[in-house]
Amino acid sequence: PGTSILTIGMYAYYGFEANGDVAEEVKDPSRRVPKSMRMTLYVGGLTANLLVFSLVLAVPDYSKVADGTVANPISAAISDAFGPVFPVVMIVVCIAFISCVTSLQAAASRLLFSMGRDGFLPASKWLAHHTPTRGVPSNAVITAAVFPALFILLSLFAENALTALISFGTVGIYIGFQMVVLAALRARIKGWKAAGKFRLGVWAYPVNIIALIWGVLAIVNISFPWPVNDNTFLDWAVLIVLVIVLAVGFAYMLITKAHLRGDAPAGDASGPIKTVV
């Protein structure tokens, strides 16, 4: 039970980074983005926990779920709880999913656009293209839509592949988090102090250290090949793909030196910066 609760925390309490991805489009981002991040954690965490525990309590027969008789306990719980209005509830759920997908697509496209603008990615000029009439980075939006769709289609040909894909996406996000957390801790040790309006004061070190420990444990737990699938490869899929992606990323970094192209300040960004595109 304790491990399950920790798993809820790993999969529910994230997504706040999307606020940072669209920071360039926000007025007074140094004040508003941290506030939005906190609200995302509060509202998202509360909603996720309410949903999870409601579904657990709504399961009509736990024994059938445990022995595998009920293949989809979530649908069974919702269908039993709502009865004839179940289709209406599923329509509402689908609308919520579409909302989540579009918000993630917006965040991913802005991230691709900004990194393309600074020359960090392959096809940077194409990704950095901005459509004035629409006011959006159209090529980055297309990329953020097509690639996930392709992975979803590929998952249709392998049972439980979607679960592995979700786990890989989650561990990838956690690795991105911990890169920033580790860099922040290293900078603090070397004397750096945040210059923005949002500060943790005396809580900076404890929060930084606890966040790093939590993140590393989450990465290990999510990527570890737990024997939960009939197909052993799927148990190892997250770790294998993770190693491949990291290896390709490091090779790209060493060969292209893309990480040296930007001239953003080492401290807090304050105003526009020069870019290569």
C-alpha positions in Angstrom: 0.0 0.0 0.0 2.8 2.4 0.9 4.5 1.8 -2.5 1.2 2.4 -4.3 0.8 5.8 -2.6 4.3 6.8 -3.6 3.4 5.8 -7.2 0.5 8.1 -7.2 2.8 10.9 -6.2 5.2 10.1 -9.1 2.5 10.1 -11.8 0.2 12.8 -10.4 2.4 15.6 -9.1 4.0 16.8 -12.3 3.0 18.7 -15.4 3.7 22.0 -13.8 6.8 22.4 -16.0 4.4 23.3 -18.9 4.0 26.7 -17.3 7.7 27.3 -17.8 7.5 26.2 -21.4 5.2 29.1 -22.3 6.9 31.6 -20.0 8.0 33.7 -23.0 4.3 34.4 -23.7 3.5 35.5 -20.2 3.7 39.1 -18.8 5.8 39.3 -15.7 6.9 35.6 -15.9 9.2 35.7 -12.9 6.2 36.3 -10.7 3.4 34.6 -12.5 5.1 31.4 -13.6 6.1 30.2 -10.1 2.6 31.0 -8.9 1.0 29.0 -11.8 3.4 26.1 -11.0 2.2 26.0 -7.4 -1.5 26.2 -8.4 -0.9 23.4 -10.9 0.5 21.2 -8.2 -2.3 22.1 -5.7 -5.2 21.7 -8.1 -3.8 18.9 -10.2 -2.7 16.9 -7.2 -6.0 17.3 -5.4 -7.9 16.4 -8.5 -5.7 13.4 -9.3 -6.0 12.0 -5.7 -9.7 12.6 -5.6 -10.1 10.7 -8.9 -7.8 7.8 -8.0 -9.4 7.2 -4.6 -12.9 7.6 -6.0 -12.2 4.9 -8.6 -10.7 2.6 -6.0 -13.8 3.0 -3.7 -16.1 2.5 -6.7 -14.8 -0.9 -7.7 -17.7 -3.3 -7.4 -15.7 -6.5 -6.8 -12.1 -6.4 -5.7 -11.6 -10.1 -6.0 -12.4 -10.1 -9.7 -10.0 -7.3 -10.3 -7.3 -9.1 -8.3 -7.6 -12.4 -10.2 -7.9 -10.7 -13.6 -11.5 -11.5 -14.3 -12.2 -7.8 -14.8 -9.7 -6.7 -17.5 -10.5 -3.0 -17.2 -11.4 -2.2 -13.6 -11.7 1.6 -14.3 -14.4 1.2 -16.9 -16.1 -1.4 -14.7 -16.1 1.0 -11.7 -17.4 3.9 -13.7 -20.0 1.9 -15.5 -21.3 0.4 -12.2 -21.3 3.8 -10.4 -23.1 5.8 -13.2 -25.3 3.2 -14.8 -27.3 4.5 -17.8 -25.4 7.9 -17.8 -22.1 6.1 -18.3 -21.8 7.2 -22.0 -22.3 10.8 -21.0 -19.6 10.5 -18.3 -17.2 9.0 -20.9 -17.8 12.0 -23.2 -16.9 14.3 -20.4 -13.7 12.3 -19.8 -12.8 12.4 -23.5 -13.2 16.2 -23.4 -10.9 16.4 -20.4 -8.4 14.2 -22.2 -8.5 16.5 -25.3 -7.9 19.5 -23.1 -4.9 17.8 -21.5 -3.5 16.8 -24.9 -3.8 20.3 -26.4 -2.2 21.9 -23.3 0.7 19.4 -23.5 1.0 20.0 -27.3 1.2 23.7 -26.7 3.9 23.3 -24.1 5.9 20.9 -26.3 5.6 23.0 -29.4 6.9 26.1 -27.5 9.8 24.1 -26.1 10.7 22.9 -29.6 10.3 26.4 -31.0 12.6 28.0 -28.4 15.3 25.3 -28.7 15.1 25.5 -32.5 15.3 29.2 -32.4 18.5 28.9 -30.3 19.9 26.3 -32.7 20.0 23.4 -30.2 18.0 20.8 -32.3 18.2 19.2 -35.7 16.2 21.2 -38.3 16.3 24.2 -36.0 15.4 26.8 -38.6 12.4 24.7 -39.6 11.2 24.3 -36.0 11.8 28.0 -35.3 9.5 29.0 -38.1 6.7 31.3 -36.8 3.5 31.9 -38.7 2.6 35.6 -38.2 -1.1 35.2 -39.3 -1.7 32.5 -36.8 0.6 33.8 -34.1 2.0 30.3 -33.4 5.1 28.2 -34.3 3.2 26.1 -36.8 6.1 23.7 -37.6 6.8 23.0 -34.0 3.1 22.4 -33.4 2.9 19.9 -36.2 6.0 18.1 -34.9 4.5 18.0 -31.3 1.4 16.4 -32.8 2.7 14.0 -35.3 5.5 12.2 -33.3 3.3 11.3 -30.3 0.6 10.1 -32.7 3.0 7.8 -34.4 4.1 6.3 -31.1 0.5 5.7 -30.2 -0.1 3.9 -33.5 2.9 1.7 -33.0 1.7 0.8 -29.5 -1.4 -0.8 -31.1 0.7 -3.6 -32.4 2.2 -4.6 -29.0 0.2 -5.5 -25.9 1.1 -3.3 -22.9 3.4 -1.2 -25.1 1.4 1.9 -24.2 2.1 1.4 -20.5 5.8 1.2 -21.2 5.5 4.3 -23.4 3.8 6.3 -20.6 6.4 5.1 -18.1 9.2 6.2 -20.5 7.6 9.6 -21.0 7.3 10.0 -17.2 10.9 9.0 -16.5 12.1 11.3 -19.3 10.3 14.2 -17.6 11.8 13.3 -14.2 15.3 13.3 -15.7 14.6 16.7 -17.2 13.5 17.9 -13.7 16.5 16.5 -11.9 19.0 18.1 -14.4 17.6 21.5 -13.3 17.4 20.5 -9.6 21.0 19.2 -9.6 22.2 22.3 -11.5 20.4 24.6 -9.0 21.9 22.7 -6.0 25.4 23.0 -7.5 24.9 26.7 -8.2 23.7 27.3 -4.7 26.8 25.5 -3.2 29.0 27.8 -5.4 27.3 30.9 -4.1 24.5 31.6 -6.5 21.4 33.3 -5.2 18.1 33.6 -7.1 17.5 37.1 -8.4 13.9 36.7 -9.3 10.8 37.6 -7.2 10.2 34.0 -6.1 12.6 32.8 -3.4 12.6 30.0 -0.8 14.8 31.7 1.7 16.1 29.4 4.4 14.1 26.5 2.9 16.1 26.6 -0.4 18.7 24.0 0.6 16.3 21.5 2.3 13.8 21.7 -0.6 16.5 21.4 -3.2 18.1 18.3 -1.5 14.8 16.6 -0.8 13.6 17.2 -4.4 16.8 15.7 -5.8 16.6 12.6 -3.6 12.9 12.1 -4.5 13.5 12.6 -8.2 16.4 10.1 -8.3 14.3 7.5 -6.4 11.4 8.1 -8.8 13.6 7.6 -11.9 15.0 4.4 -10.5 11.5 3.1 -9.6 9.9 3.9 -12.9 12.8 2.7 -15.1 13.6 -0.5 -13.1 12.6 -3.7 -14.9 9.9 -4.9 -12.5 8.5 -8.3 -13.6 4.9 -7.1 -14.3 4.4 -8.2 -17.9 4.2 -11.6 -19.6 6.7 -10.3 -22.1 10.1 -9.8 -20.5 11.1 -7.3 -23.1 8.3 -4.9 -22.0 9.7 -5.1 -18.5 13.0 -3.9 -19.8 11.7 -1.6 -22.5 11.8 1.6 -20.5 15.4 1.1 -19.3 16.5 0.0 -22.8 14.9 3.0 -24.6 16.2 5.3 -21.9 19.8 4.2 -22.4 19.4 4.5 -26.2 18.0 8.0 -25.9 20.6 9.2 -23.5 23.4 7.7 -25.7 22.1 9.4 -28.8 21.6 12.7 -26.9 25.2 12.6 -25.6 26.6 11.7 -29.0 24.6 14.6 -30.6 25.9 17.0 -28.0 29.5 15.9 -28.4 29.4 16.0 -32.2 27.4 19.1 -32.9 28.4 21.2 -29.8 24.8 22.5 -29.9 24.8 23.2 -26.2 27.5 25.9 -26.7 25.5 27.9 -29.3 23.2 29.9 -27.0 24.4 33.0 -25.3 21.8 33.1 -22.5 23.2 34.5 -19.2 24.5 32.0 -16.7 22.3 33.6 -14.0 18.7 34.6 -14.2 17.6 35.7 -17.7 16.7 39.4 -17.8 15.5 40.6 -21.1 15.9 39.4 -24.7 19.0 37.4 -25.8 20.7 36.9 -29.1 19.9 33.7 -31.0 21.5 31.9 -34.0 18.3 31.8 -36.0 
